[in-house]
Amino acid sequence: MNGQGDPSRMRVGVINLRFIRCLAFLVISGSVIACAVLGVLAVWEYVTVDIAWRALTSLGIIAIATAIFVALNEGFGPAVRGPVSKATNEGAKP
């Protein structure tokens, strides 16, 4: 198996799945890095501990919102684009 799964069961999103997943990864990774930096700054008392807790809370909100967006994109994809058939998938291969 090449990791792509069964072509007749290919996931389709409203917006390109690869782009959305890449964007979600970048947003969440950036949030984690920013939160880690603020946490270290709070430990060394360059910023207040309150800012570190706000950063952690913001990270949780951003991660949940991004996950919900990806799930909605994948969930409503077939309803907007229509079901994906095996013939459609084979025609899309390079």
PDB file of N, CA, C and O in Angstrom:
ATOM      1  N   MET A   1       0.847  -1.172   0.000  1.00  0.00           N
ATOM      2  CA  MET A   1       0.000   0.000   0.000  1.00  0.00           C
ATOM      3  C   MET A   1       0.893   1.235   0.000  1.00  0.00           C
ATOM      4  O   MET A   1       1.895   1.262   0.715  1.00  0.00           O
ATOM      5  N   ASN A   2       0.562   2.238  -0.767  1.00  0.00           N
ATOM      6  CA  ASN A   2       1.401   3.416  -0.905  1.00  0.00           C
ATOM      7  C   ASN A   2       1.038   4.538   0.061  1.00  0.00           C
ATOM      8  O   ASN A   2       1.550   5.646  -0.097  1.00  0.00           O
ATOM      9  N   GLY A   3       0.192   4.309   1.041  1.00  0.00           N
ATOM     10  CA  GLY A   3      -0.162   5.324   2.014  1.00  0.00           C
ATOM     11  C   GLY A   3      -1.332   6.197   1.595  1.00  0.00           C
ATOM     12  O   GLY A   3      -1.826   7.002   2.385  1.00  0.00           O
ATOM     13  N   GLN A   4      -1.772   6.041   0.365  1.00  0.00           N
ATOM     14  CA  GLN A   4      -2.872   6.860  -0.131  1.00  0.00           C
ATOM     15  C   GLN A   4      -4.228   6.240   0.176  1.00  0.00           C
ATOM     16  O   GLN A   4      -5.251   6.918   0.071  1.00  0.00           O
ATOM     17  N   GLY A   5      -4.256   4.979   0.548  1.00  0.00           N
ATOM     18  CA  GLY A   5      -5.517   4.314   0.837  1.00  0.00           C
ATOM     19  C   GLY A   5      -6.209   3.871  -0.430  1.00  0.00           C
ATOM     20  O   GLY A   5      -5.657   3.952  -1.527  1.00  0.00           O
ATOM     21  N   ASP A   6      -7.426   3.402  -0.255  1.00  0.00           N
ATOM     22  CA  ASP A   6      -8.235   2.946  -1.369  1.00  0.00           C
ATOM     23  C   ASP A   6      -8.689   4.153  -2.183  1.00  0.00           C
ATOM     24  O   ASP A   6      -9.341   5.041  -1.635  1.00  0.00           O
ATOM     25  N   PRO A   7      -8.359   4.213  -3.490  1.00  0.00           N
ATOM     26  CA  PRO A   7      -8.736   5.370  -4.292  1.00  0.00           C
ATOM     27  C   PRO A   7     -10.247   5.595  -4.357  1.00  0.00           C
ATOM     28  O   PRO A   7     -10.694   6.724  -4.560  1.00  0.00           O
ATOM     29  N   SER A   8     -11.032   4.538  -4.189  1.00  0.00           N
ATOM     30  CA  SER A   8     -12.480   4.723  -4.260  1.00  0.00           C
ATOM     31  C   SER A   8     -13.019   5.403  -2.998  1.00  0.00           C
ATOM     32  O   SER A   8     -14.174   5.830  -2.968  1.00  0.00           O
ATOM     33  N   ARG A   9     -12.190   5.504  -1.965  1.00  0.00           N
ATOM     34  CA  ARG A   9     -12.616   6.133  -0.710  1.00  0.00           C
ATOM     35  C   ARG A   9     -11.793   7.389  -0.419  1.00  0.00           C
ATOM     36  O   ARG A   9     -11.585   7.730   0.745  1.00  0.00           O
ATOM     37  N   MET A  10     -11.326   8.076  -1.456  1.00  0.00           N
ATOM     38  CA  MET A  10     -10.496   9.264  -1.289  1.00  0.00           C
ATOM     39  C   MET A  10     -11.275  10.381  -0.595  1.00  0.00           C
ATOM     40  O   MET A  10     -12.437  10.627  -0.921  1.00  0.00           O
ATOM     41  N   ARG A  11     -10.628  11.061   0.370  1.00  0.00           N
ATOM     42  CA  ARG A  11     -11.249  12.164   1.094  1.00  0.00           C
ATOM     43  C   ARG A  11     -11.201  13.412   0.226  1.00  0.00           C
ATOM     44  O   ARG A  11     -10.193  13.700  -0.419  1.00  0.00           O
ATOM     45  N   VAL A  12     -12.290  14.137   0.222  1.00  0.00           N
ATOM     46  CA  VAL A  12     -12.385  15.369  -0.545  1.00  0.00           C
ATOM     47  C   VAL A  12     -12.871  16.459   0.385  1.00  0.00           C
ATOM     48  O   VAL A  12     -13.817  16.252   1.144  1.00  0.00           O
ATOM     49  N   GLY A  13     -12.237  17.619   0.336  1.00  0.00           N
ATOM     50  CA  GLY A  13     -12.659  18.741   1.150  1.00  0.00           C
ATOM     51  C   GLY A  13     -13.207  19.853   0.280  1.00  0.00           C
ATOM     52  O   GLY A  13     -13.050  19.835  -0.941  1.00  0.00           O
ATOM     53  N   VAL A  14     -13.846  20.813   0.910  1.00  0.00           N
ATOM     54  CA  VAL A  14     -14.326  21.987   0.184  1.00  0.00           C
ATOM     55  C   VAL A  14     -13.116  22.724  -0.383  1.00  0.00           C
ATOM     56  O   VAL A  14     -13.115  23.137  -1.543  1.00  0.00           O
ATOM     57  N   ILE A  15     -12.103  22.883   0.437  1.00  0.00           N
ATOM     58  CA  ILE A  15     -10.829  23.473   0.027  1.00  0.00           C
ATOM     59  C   ILE A  15      -9.819  22.332  -0.011  1.00  0.00           C
ATOM     60  O   ILE A  15      -9.968  21.351   0.717  1.00  0.00           O
ATOM     61  N   ASN A  16      -8.818  22.446  -0.834  1.00  0.00           N
ATOM     62  CA  ASN A  16      -7.802  21.408  -1.004  1.00  0.00           C
ATOM     63  C   ASN A  16      -7.308  20.892   0.343  1.00  0.00           C
ATOM     64  O   ASN A  16      -6.798  21.669   1.151  1.00  0.00           O
ATOM     65  N   LEU A  17      -7.451  19.585   0.596  1.00  0.00           N
ATOM     66  CA  LEU A  17      -7.090  18.992   1.884  1.00  0.00           C
ATOM     67  C   LEU A  17      -5.613  19.145   2.202  1.00  0.00           C
ATOM     68  O   LEU A  17      -5.254  19.451   3.339  1.00  0.00           O
ATOM     69  N   ARG A  18      -4.768  18.939   1.232  1.00  0.00           N
ATOM     70  CA  ARG A  18      -3.324  19.043   1.484  1.00  0.00           C
ATOM     71  C   ARG A  18      -2.964  20.461   1.929  1.00  0.00           C
ATOM     72  O   ARG A  18      -2.172  20.637   2.855  1.00  0.00           O
ATOM     73  N   PHE A  19      -3.541  21.467   1.277  1.00  0.00           N
ATOM     74  CA  PHE A  19      -3.281  22.850   1.646  1.00  0.00           C
ATOM     75  C   PHE A  19      -3.795  23.155   3.048  1.00  0.00           C
ATOM     76  O   PHE A  19      -3.094  23.782   3.842  1.00  0.00           O
ATOM     77  N   ILE A  20      -5.010  22.718   3.357  1.00  0.00           N
ATOM     78  CA  ILE A  20      -5.610  22.984   4.665  1.00  0.00           C
ATOM     79  C   ILE A  20      -4.833  22.297   5.770  1.00  0.00           C
ATOM     80  O   ILE A  20      -4.585  22.898   6.815  1.00  0.00           O
ATOM     81  N   ARG A  21      -4.445  21.053   5.558  1.00  0.00           N
ATOM     82  CA  ARG A  21      -3.670  20.347   6.589  1.00  0.00           C
ATOM     83  C   ARG A  21      -2.301  20.985   6.780  1.00  0.00           C
ATOM     84  O   ARG A  21      -1.816  21.071   7.909  1.00  0.00           O
ATOM     85  N   CYS A  22      -1.676  21.427   5.712  1.00  0.00           N
ATOM     86  CA  CYS A  22      -0.390  22.113   5.820  1.00  0.00           C
ATOM     87  C   CYS A  22      -0.553  23.435   6.570  1.00  0.00           C
ATOM     88  O   CYS A  22       0.257  23.769   7.435  1.00  0.00           O
ATOM     89  N   LEU A  23      -1.600  24.179   6.235  1.00  0.00           N
ATOM     90  CA  LEU A  23      -1.877  25.442   6.910  1.00  0.00           C
ATOM     91  C   LEU A  23      -2.169  25.212   8.394  1.00  0.00           C
ATOM     92  O   LEU A  23      -1.685  25.958   9.245  1.00  0.00           O
ATOM     93  N   ALA A  24      -2.952  24.190   8.703  1.00  0.00           N
ATOM     94  CA  ALA A  24      -3.261  23.868  10.102  1.00  0.00           C
ATOM     95  C   ALA A  24      -1.983  23.505  10.858  1.00  0.00           C
ATOM     96  O   ALA A  24      -1.796  23.924  12.000  1.00  0.00           O
ATOM     97  N   PHE A  25      -1.112  22.733  10.231  1.00  0.00           N
ATOM     98  CA  PHE A  25       0.161  22.375  10.861  1.00  0.00           C
ATOM     99  C   PHE A  25       0.995  23.615  11.142  1.00  0.00           C
ATOM    100  O   PHE A  25       1.562  23.750  12.227  1.00  0.00           O
ATOM    101  N   LEU A  26       1.074  24.521  10.175  1.00  0.00           N
ATOM    102  CA  LEU A  26       1.868  25.734  10.361  1.00  0.00           C
ATOM    103  C   LEU A  26       1.291  26.635  11.449  1.00  0.00           C
ATOM    104  O   LEU A  26       2.041  27.188  12.254  1.00  0.00           O
ATOM    105  N   VAL A  27      -0.030  26.789  11.482  1.00  0.00           N
ATOM    106  CA  VAL A  27      -0.663  27.634  12.492  1.00  0.00           C
ATOM    107  C   VAL A  27      -0.447  27.067  13.891  1.00  0.00           C
ATOM    108  O   VAL A  27      -0.064  27.794  14.808  1.00  0.00           O
ATOM    109  N   ILE A  28      -0.691  25.774  14.053  1.00  0.00           N
ATOM    110  CA  ILE A  28      -0.537  25.164  15.374  1.00  0.00           C
ATOM    111  C   ILE A  28       0.935  25.130  15.785  1.00  0.00           C
ATOM    112  O   ILE A  28       1.251  25.378  16.949  1.00  0.00           O
ATOM    113  N   SER A  29       1.832  24.831  14.858  1.00  0.00           N
ATOM    114  CA  SER A  29       3.265  24.826  15.185  1.00  0.00           C
ATOM    115  C   SER A  29       3.741  26.213  15.588  1.00  0.00           C
ATOM    116  O   SER A  29       4.490  26.355  16.554  1.00  0.00           O
ATOM    117  N   GLY A  30       3.318  27.226  14.864  1.00  0.00           N
ATOM    118  CA  GLY A  30       3.683  28.599  15.217  1.00  0.00           C
ATOM    119  C   GLY A  30       3.153  28.992  16.587  1.00  0.00           C
ATOM    120  O   GLY A  30       3.836  29.671  17.354  1.00  0.00           O
ATOM    121  N   SER A  31       1.944  28.565  16.888  1.00  0.00           N
ATOM    122  CA  SER A  31       1.359  28.852  18.198  1.00  0.00           C
ATOM    123  C   SER A  31       2.119  28.142  19.311  1.00  0.00           C
ATOM    124  O   SER A  31       2.349  28.722  20.372  1.00  0.00           O
ATOM    125  N   VAL A  32       2.510  26.891  19.076  1.00  0.00           N
ATOM    126  CA  VAL A  32       3.266  26.139  20.083  1.00  0.00           C
ATOM    127  C   VAL A  32       4.619  26.802  20.333  1.00  0.00           C
ATOM    128  O   VAL A  32       5.044  26.931  21.481  1.00  0.00           O
ATOM    129  N   ILE A  33       5.290  27.220  19.273  1.00  0.00           N
ATOM    130  CA  ILE A  33       6.597  27.864  19.425  1.00  0.00           C
ATOM    131  C   ILE A  33       6.457  29.184  20.179  1.00  0.00           C
ATOM    132  O   ILE A  33       7.239  29.467  21.086  1.00  0.00           O
ATOM    133  N   ALA A  34       5.461  29.996  19.806  1.00  0.00           N
ATOM    134  CA  ALA A  34       5.243  31.268  20.498  1.00  0.00           C
ATOM    135  C   ALA A  34       4.914  31.044  21.969  1.00  0.00           C
ATOM    136  O   ALA A  34       5.402  31.774  22.832  1.00  0.00           O
ATOM    137  N   CYS A  35       4.102  30.054  22.255  1.00  0.00           N
ATOM    138  CA  CYS A  35       3.731  29.733  23.635  1.00  0.00           C
ATOM    139  C   CYS A  35       4.952  29.261  24.418  1.00  0.00           C
ATOM    140  O   CYS A  35       5.126  29.635  25.578  1.00  0.00           O
ATOM    141  N   ALA A  36       5.785  28.454  23.803  1.00  0.00           N
ATOM    142  CA  ALA A  36       6.998  27.974  24.480  1.00  0.00           C
ATOM    143  C   ALA A  36       7.946  29.132  24.783  1.00  0.00           C
ATOM    144  O   ALA A  36       8.518  29.198  25.870  1.00  0.00           O
ATOM    145  N   VAL A  37       8.112  30.039  23.830  1.00  0.00           N
ATOM    146  CA  VAL A  37       8.981  31.196  24.047  1.00  0.00           C
ATOM    147  C   VAL A  37       8.447  32.056  25.187  1.00  0.00           C
ATOM    148  O   VAL A  37       9.213  32.472  26.056  1.00  0.00           O
ATOM    149  N   LEU A  38       7.149  32.327  25.195  1.00  0.00           N
ATOM    150  CA  LEU A  38       6.569  33.126  26.275  1.00  0.00           C
ATOM    151  C   LEU A  38       6.670  32.405  27.618  1.00  0.00           C
ATOM    152  O   LEU A  38       6.870  33.044  28.651  1.00  0.00           O
ATOM    153  N   GLY A  39       6.534  31.084  27.609  1.00  0.00           N
ATOM    154  CA  GLY A  39       6.685  30.318  28.842  1.00  0.00           C
ATOM    155  C   GLY A  39       8.092  30.420  29.412  1.00  0.00           C
ATOM    156  O   GLY A  39       8.272  30.595  30.617  1.00  0.00           O
ATOM    157  N   VAL A  40       9.087  30.311  28.538  1.00  0.00           N
ATOM    158  CA  VAL A  40      10.476  30.434  28.990  1.00  0.00           C
ATOM    159  C   VAL A  40      10.736  31.856  29.492  1.00  0.00           C
ATOM    160  O   VAL A  40      11.403  32.044  30.510  1.00  0.00           O
ATOM    161  N   LEU A  41      10.218  32.842  28.789  1.00  0.00           N
ATOM    162  CA  LEU A  41      10.376  34.231  29.243  1.00  0.00           C
ATOM    163  C   LEU A  41       9.706  34.441  30.598  1.00  0.00           C
ATOM    164  O   LEU A  41      10.214  35.201  31.422  1.00  0.00           O
ATOM    165  N   ALA A  42       8.583  33.786  30.840  1.00  0.00           N
ATOM    166  CA  ALA A  42       7.902  33.907  32.128  1.00  0.00           C
ATOM    167  C   ALA A  42       8.703  33.234  33.236  1.00  0.00           C
ATOM    168  O   ALA A  42       8.745  33.735  34.359  1.00  0.00           O
ATOM    169  N   VAL A  43       9.337  32.105  32.934  1.00  0.00           N
ATOM    170  CA  VAL A  43      10.160  31.423  33.930  1.00  0.00           C
ATOM    171  C   VAL A  43      11.323  32.322  34.354  1.00  0.00           C
ATOM    172  O   VAL A  43      11.671  32.391  35.533  1.00  0.00           O
ATOM    173  N   TRP A  44      11.909  33.000  33.391  1.00  0.00           N
ATOM    174  CA  TRP A  44      13.039  33.879  33.690  1.00  0.00           C
ATOM    175  C   TRP A  44      12.587  35.290  34.083  1.00  0.00           C
ATOM    176  O   TRP A  44      13.413  36.194  34.211  1.00  0.00           O
ATOM    177  N   GLU A  45      11.294  35.473  34.272  1.00  0.00           N
ATOM    178  CA  GLU A  45      10.677  36.714  34.747  1.00  0.00           C
ATOM    179  C   GLU A  45      10.934  37.919  33.842  1.00  0.00           C
ATOM    180  O   GLU A  45      11.043  39.048  34.320  1.00  0.00           O
ATOM    181  N   TYR A  46      11.031  37.674  32.530  1.00  0.00           N
ATOM    182  CA  TYR A  46      11.081  38.774  31.574  1.00  0.00           C
ATOM    183  C   TYR A  46       9.673  39.248  31.231  1.00  0.00           C
ATOM    184  O   TYR A  46       9.475  40.399  30.841  1.00  0.00           O
ATOM    185  N   VAL A  47       8.717  38.373  31.374  1.00  0.00           N
ATOM    186  CA  VAL A  47       7.298  38.717  31.227  1.00  0.00           C
ATOM    187  C   VAL A  47       6.572  38.166  32.455  1.00  0.00           C
ATOM    188  O   VAL A  47       7.091  37.299  33.159  1.00  0.00           O
ATOM    189  N   THR A  48       5.385  38.671  32.697  1.00  0.00           N
ATOM    190  CA  THR A  48       4.629  38.199  33.863  1.00  0.00           C
ATOM    191  C   THR A  48       4.065  36.804  33.594  1.00  0.00           C
ATOM    192  O   THR A  48       3.876  36.407  32.445  1.00  0.00           O
ATOM    193  N   VAL A  49       3.805  36.081  34.659  1.00  0.00           N
ATOM    194  CA  VAL A  49       3.240  34.735  34.550  1.00  0.00           C
ATOM    195  C   VAL A  49       1.856  34.795  33.913  1.00  0.00           C
ATOM    196  O   VAL A  49       1.432  33.847  33.251  1.00  0.00           O
ATOM    197  N   ASP A  50       1.151  35.908  34.113  1.00  0.00           N
ATOM    198  CA  ASP A  50      -0.171  36.088  33.519  1.00  0.00           C
ATOM    199  C   ASP A  50      -0.110  36.006  31.989  1.00  0.00           C
ATOM    200  O   ASP A  50      -1.006  35.449  31.354  1.00  0.00           O
ATOM    201  N   ILE A  51       0.931  36.553  31.418  1.00  0.00           N
ATOM    202  CA  ILE A  51       1.086  36.507  29.953  1.00  0.00           C
ATOM    203  C   ILE A  51       1.301  35.055  29.496  1.00  0.00           C
ATOM    204  O   ILE A  51       0.772  34.656  28.459  1.00  0.00           O
ATOM    205  N   ALA A  52       2.054  34.280  30.239  1.00  0.00           N
ATOM    206  CA  ALA A  52       2.284  32.879  29.874  1.00  0.00           C
ATOM    207  C   ALA A  52       0.980  32.092  29.910  1.00  0.00           C
ATOM    208  O   ALA A  52       0.732  31.280  29.018  1.00  0.00           O
ATOM    209  N   TRP A  53       0.132  32.317  30.929  1.00  0.00           N
ATOM    210  CA  TRP A  53      -1.150  31.612  30.997  1.00  0.00           C
ATOM    211  C   TRP A  53      -2.064  32.046  29.859  1.00  0.00           C
ATOM    212  O   TRP A  53      -2.784  31.221  29.296  1.00  0.00           O
ATOM    213  N   ARG A  54      -2.045  33.318  29.517  1.00  0.00           N
ATOM    214  CA  ARG A  54      -2.858  33.789  28.378  1.00  0.00           C
ATOM    215  C   ARG A  54      -2.374  33.169  27.070  1.00  0.00           C
ATOM    216  O   ARG A  54      -3.180  32.823  26.207  1.00  0.00           O
ATOM    217  N   ALA A  55      -1.060  33.029  26.925  1.00  0.00           N
ATOM    218  CA  ALA A  55      -0.516  32.388  25.725  1.00  0.00           C
ATOM    219  C   ALA A  55      -0.938  30.932  25.650  1.00  0.00           C
ATOM    220  O   ALA A  55      -1.295  30.442  24.579  1.00  0.00           O
ATOM    221  N   LEU A  56      -0.900  30.236  26.781  1.00  0.00           N
ATOM    222  CA  LEU A  56      -1.312  28.832  26.803  1.00  0.00           C
ATOM    223  C   LEU A  56      -2.799  28.686  26.475  1.00  0.00           C
ATOM    224  O   LEU A  56      -3.188  27.781  25.737  1.00  0.00           O
ATOM    225  N   THR A  57      -3.613  29.564  27.016  1.00  0.00           N
ATOM    226  CA  THR A  57      -5.043  29.550  26.709  1.00  0.00           C
ATOM    227  C   THR A  57      -5.287  29.846  25.230  1.00  0.00           C
ATOM    228  O   THR A  57      -6.116  29.203  24.585  1.00  0.00           O
ATOM    229  N   SER A  58      -4.560  30.821  24.707  1.00  0.00           N
ATOM    230  CA  SER A  58      -4.693  31.155  23.278  1.00  0.00           C
ATOM    231  C   SER A  58      -4.284  29.988  22.402  1.00  0.00           C
ATOM    232  O   SER A  58      -4.914  29.732  21.375  1.00  0.00           O
ATOM    233  N   LEU A  59      -3.231  29.273  22.795  1.00  0.00           N
ATOM    234  CA  LEU A  59      -2.804  28.092  22.043  1.00  0.00           C
ATOM    235  C   LEU A  59      -3.919  27.063  21.990  1.00  0.00           C
ATOM    236  O   LEU A  59      -4.191  26.497  20.931  1.00  0.00           O
ATOM    237  N   GLY A  60      -4.571  26.814  23.126  1.00  0.00           N
ATOM    238  CA  GLY A  60      -5.685  25.864  23.157  1.00  0.00           C
ATOM    239  C   GLY A  60      -6.820  26.285  22.248  1.00  0.00           C
ATOM    240  O   GLY A  60      -7.378  25.460  21.525  1.00  0.00           O
ATOM    241  N   ILE A  61      -7.166  27.562  22.277  1.00  0.00           N
ATOM    242  CA  ILE A  61      -8.257  28.069  21.427  1.00  0.00           C
ATOM    243  C   ILE A  61      -7.897  27.935  19.956  1.00  0.00           C
ATOM    244  O   ILE A  61      -8.717  27.492  19.152  1.00  0.00           O
ATOM    245  N   ILE A  62      -6.673  28.314  19.599  1.00  0.00           N
ATOM    246  CA  ILE A  62      -6.241  28.240  18.197  1.00  0.00           C
ATOM    247  C   ILE A  62      -6.208  26.792  17.723  1.00  0.00           C
ATOM    248  O   ILE A  62      -6.649  26.503  16.611  1.00  0.00           O
ATOM    249  N   ALA A  63      -5.696  25.883  18.540  1.00  0.00           N
ATOM    250  CA  ALA A  63      -5.616  24.472  18.154  1.00  0.00           C
ATOM    251  C   ALA A  63      -7.004  23.875  17.964  1.00  0.00           C
ATOM    252  O   ALA A  63      -7.241  23.159  16.991  1.00  0.00           O
ATOM    253  N   ILE A  64      -7.921  24.159  18.880  1.00  0.00           N
ATOM    254  CA  ILE A  64      -9.285  23.627  18.759  1.00  0.00           C
ATOM    255  C   ILE A  64      -9.991  24.208  17.542  1.00  0.00           C
ATOM    256  O   ILE A  64     -10.651  23.481  16.799  1.00  0.00           O
ATOM    257  N   ALA A  65      -9.857  25.509  17.335  1.00  0.00           N
ATOM    258  CA  ALA A  65     -10.510  26.142  16.177  1.00  0.00           C
ATOM    259  C   ALA A  65      -9.957  25.596  14.861  1.00  0.00           C
ATOM    260  O   ALA A  65     -10.711  25.368  13.916  1.00  0.00           O
ATOM    261  N   THR A  66      -8.645  25.389  14.800  1.00  0.00           N
ATOM    262  CA  THR A  66      -8.035  24.839  13.583  1.00  0.00           C
ATOM    263  C   THR A  66      -8.505  23.410  13.332  1.00  0.00           C
ATOM    264  O   THR A  66      -8.806  23.050  12.194  1.00  0.00           O
ATOM    265  N   ALA A  67      -8.572  22.595  14.380  1.00  0.00           N
ATOM    266  CA  ALA A  67      -9.037  21.213  14.230  1.00  0.00           C
ATOM    267  C   ALA A  67     -10.499  21.171  13.786  1.00  0.00           C
ATOM    268  O   ALA A  67     -10.869  20.346  12.951  1.00  0.00           O
ATOM    269  N   ILE A  68     -11.320  22.045  14.332  1.00  0.00           N
ATOM    270  CA  ILE A  68     -12.733  22.106  13.923  1.00  0.00           C
ATOM    271  C   ILE A  68     -12.837  22.509  12.461  1.00  0.00           C
ATOM    272  O   ILE A  68     -13.642  21.944  11.720  1.00  0.00           O
ATOM    273  N   PHE A  69     -12.023  23.489  12.030  1.00  0.00           N
ATOM    274  CA  PHE A  69     -12.062  23.928  10.637  1.00  0.00           C
ATOM    275  C   PHE A  69     -11.664  22.797   9.693  1.00  0.00           C
ATOM    276  O   PHE A  69     -12.307  22.597   8.662  1.00  0.00           O
ATOM    277  N   VAL A  70     -10.612  22.060  10.035  1.00  0.00           N
ATOM    278  CA  VAL A  70     -10.181  20.938   9.184  1.00  0.00           C
ATOM    279  C   VAL A  70     -11.274  19.873   9.122  1.00  0.00           C
ATOM    280  O   VAL A  70     -11.558  19.337   8.052  1.00  0.00           O
ATOM    281  N   ALA A  71     -11.885  19.568  10.262  1.00  0.00           N
ATOM    282  CA  ALA A  71     -12.951  18.559  10.292  1.00  0.00           C
ATOM    283  C   ALA A  71     -14.156  19.006   9.467  1.00  0.00           C
ATOM    284  O   ALA A  71     -14.733  18.203   8.732  1.00  0.00           O
ATOM    285  N   LEU A  72     -14.538  20.265   9.580  1.00  0.00           N
ATOM    286  CA  LEU A  72     -15.666  20.767   8.783  1.00  0.00           C
ATOM    287  C   LEU A  72     -15.344  20.762   7.298  1.00  0.00           C
ATOM    288  O   LEU A  72     -16.204  20.437   6.479  1.00  0.00           O
ATOM    289  N   ASN A  73     -14.116  21.117   6.941  1.00  0.00           N
ATOM    290  CA  ASN A  73     -13.715  21.101   5.536  1.00  0.00           C
ATOM    291  C   ASN A  73     -13.829  19.698   4.963  1.00  0.00           C
ATOM    292  O   ASN A  73     -14.335  19.518   3.855  1.00  0.00           O
ATOM    293  N   GLU A  74     -13.360  18.696   5.715  1.00  0.00           N
ATOM    294  CA  GLU A  74     -13.431  17.315   5.240  1.00  0.00           C
ATOM    295  C   GLU A  74     -14.862  16.788   5.291  1.00  0.00           C
ATOM    296  O   GLU A  74     -15.258  15.992   4.440  1.00  0.00           O
ATOM    297  N   GLY A  75     -15.635  17.221   6.274  1.00  0.00           N
ATOM    298  CA  GLY A  75     -17.004  16.729   6.422  1.00  0.00           C
ATOM    299  C   GLY A  75     -17.949  17.245   5.359  1.00  0.00           C
ATOM    300  O   GLY A  75     -18.797  16.503   4.863  1.00  0.00           O
ATOM    301  N   PHE A  76     -17.807  18.525   5.003  1.00  0.00           N
ATOM    302  CA  PHE A  76     -18.704  19.111   4.017  1.00  0.00           C
ATOM    303  C   PHE A  76     -18.184  18.995   2.590  1.00  0.00           C
ATOM    304  O   PHE A  76     -18.882  19.380   1.652  1.00  0.00           O
ATOM    305  N   GLY A  77     -16.977  18.475   2.404  1.00  0.00           N
ATOM    306  CA  GLY A  77     -16.406  18.337   1.063  1.00  0.00           C
ATOM    307  C   GLY A  77     -17.271  17.545   0.106  1.00  0.00           C
ATOM    308  O   GLY A  77     -17.570  18.035  -0.983  1.00  0.00           O
ATOM    309  N   PRO A  78     -17.693  16.321   0.472  1.00  0.00           N
ATOM    310  CA  PRO A  78     -18.528  15.547  -0.437  1.00  0.00           C
ATOM    311  C   PRO A  78     -19.876  16.211  -0.721  1.00  0.00           C
ATOM    312  O   PRO A  78     -20.410  16.059  -1.820  1.00  0.00           O
ATOM    313  N   ALA A  79     -20.435  16.940   0.242  1.00  0.00           N
ATOM    314  CA  ALA A  79     -21.724  17.598   0.035  1.00  0.00           C
ATOM    315  C   ALA A  79     -21.595  18.749  -0.962  1.00  0.00           C
ATOM    316  O   ALA A  79     -22.527  19.026  -1.716  1.00  0.00           O
ATOM    317  N   VAL A  80     -20.444  19.418  -0.968  1.00  0.00           N
ATOM    318  CA  VAL A  80     -20.245  20.554  -1.859  1.00  0.00           C
ATOM    319  C   VAL A  80     -19.729  20.109  -3.216  1.00  0.00           C
ATOM    320  O   VAL A  80     -20.225  20.560  -4.248  1.00  0.00           O
ATOM    321  N   ARG A  81     -18.736  19.230  -3.224  1.00  0.00           N
ATOM    322  CA  ARG A  81     -18.115  18.786  -4.467  1.00  0.00           C
ATOM    323  C   ARG A  81     -18.767  17.559  -5.076  1.00  0.00           C
ATOM    324  O   ARG A  81     -18.549  17.256  -6.249  1.00  0.00           O
ATOM    325  N   GLY A  82     -19.557  16.860  -4.299  1.00  0.00           N
ATOM    326  CA  GLY A  82     -20.164  15.626  -4.777  1.00  0.00           C
ATOM    327  C   GLY A  82     -19.294  14.443  -4.430  1.00  0.00           C
ATOM    328  O   GLY A  82     -18.118  14.616  -4.107  1.00  0.00           O
ATOM    329  N   PRO A  83     -19.845  13.237  -4.489  1.00  0.00           N
ATOM    330  CA  PRO A  83     -19.062  12.052  -4.138  1.00  0.00           C
ATOM    331  C   PRO A  83     -17.932  11.832  -5.139  1.00  0.00           C
ATOM    332  O   PRO A  83     -18.059  12.143  -6.323  1.00  0.00           O
ATOM    333  N   VAL A  84     -16.840  11.297  -4.644  1.00  0.00           N
ATOM    334  CA  VAL A  84     -15.678  11.019  -5.485  1.00  0.00           C
ATOM    335  C   VAL A  84     -15.738   9.573  -5.916  1.00  0.00           C
ATOM    336  O   VAL A  84     -15.816   8.667  -5.085  1.00  0.00           O
ATOM    337  N   SER A  85     -15.702   9.361  -7.210  1.00  0.00           N
ATOM    338  CA  SER A  85     -15.739   7.990  -7.727  1.00  0.00           C
ATOM    339  C   SER A  85     -14.331   7.532  -8.069  1.00  0.00           C
ATOM    340  O   SER A  85     -13.407   8.339  -8.164  1.00  0.00           O
ATOM    341  N   LYS A  86     -14.180   6.235  -8.250  1.00  0.00           N
ATOM    342  CA  LYS A  86     -12.877   5.672  -8.592  1.00  0.00           C
ATOM    343  C   LYS A  86     -12.414   6.203  -9.945  1.00  0.00           C
ATOM    344  O   LYS A  86     -11.225   6.460 -10.133  1.00  0.00           O
ATOM    345  N   ALA A  87     -13.327   6.368 -10.872  1.00  0.00           N
ATOM    346  CA  ALA A  87     -12.971   6.875 -12.194  1.00  0.00           C
ATOM    347  C   ALA A  87     -12.453   8.305 -12.094  1.00  0.00           C
ATOM    348  O   ALA A  87     -11.511   8.666 -12.799  1.00  0.00           O
ATOM    349  N   THR A  88     -13.048   9.121 -11.238  1.00  0.00           N
ATOM    350  CA  THR A  88     -12.602  10.498 -11.055  1.00  0.00           C
ATOM    351  C   THR A  88     -11.206  10.514 -10.471  1.00  0.00           C
ATOM    352  O   THR A  88     -10.365  11.307 -10.895  1.00  0.00           O
ATOM    353  N   ASN A  89     -10.948   9.652  -9.503  1.00  0.00           N
ATOM    354  CA  ASN A  89      -9.634   9.602  -8.869  1.00  0.00           C
ATOM    355  C   ASN A  89      -8.571   9.152  -9.849  1.00  0.00           C
ATOM    356  O   ASN A  89      -7.469   9.700  -9.857  1.00  0.00           O
ATOM    357  N   GLU A  90      -8.876   8.169 -10.672  1.00  0.00           N
ATOM    358  CA  GLU A  90      -7.881   7.686 -11.625  1.00  0.00           C
ATOM    359  C   GLU A  90      -7.586   8.721 -12.680  1.00  0.00           C
ATOM    360  O   GLU A  90      -6.459   8.810 -13.166  1.00  0.00           O
ATOM    361  N   GLY A  91      -8.579   9.503 -13.041  1.00  0.00           N
ATOM    362  CA  GLY A  91      -8.367  10.559 -14.021  1.00  0.00           C
ATOM    363  C   GLY A  91      -7.522  11.698 -13.479  1.00  0.00           C
ATOM    364  O   GLY A  91      -6.906  12.435 -14.249  1.00  0.00           O
ATOM    365  N   ALA A  92      -7.486  11.849 -12.160  1.00  0.00           N
ATOM    366  CA  ALA A  92      -6.750  12.945 -11.546  1.00  0.00           C
ATOM    367  C   ALA A  92      -5.269  12.598 -11.353  1.00  0.00           C
ATOM    368  O   ALA A  92      -4.464  13.478 -11.050  1.00  0.00           O
ATOM    369  N   LYS A  93      -4.906  11.318 -11.527  1.00  0.00           N
ATOM    370  CA  LYS A  93      -3.505  10.942 -11.330  1.00  0.00           C
ATOM    371  C   LYS A  93      -2.657  11.496 -12.474  1.00  0.00           C
ATOM    372  O   LYS A  93      -3.097  11.551 -13.622  1.00  0.00           O
ATOM    373  N   PRO A  94      -1.412  11.913 -12.131  1.00  0.00           N
ATOM    374  CA  PRO A  94      -0.523  12.443 -13.190  1.00  0.00           C
ATOM    375  C   PRO A  94      -0.017  11.372 -14.114  1.00  0.00           C
ATOM    376  O   PRO A  94       0.734  11.663 -15.045  1.00  0.00           O
TER     377      PRO A  94
END
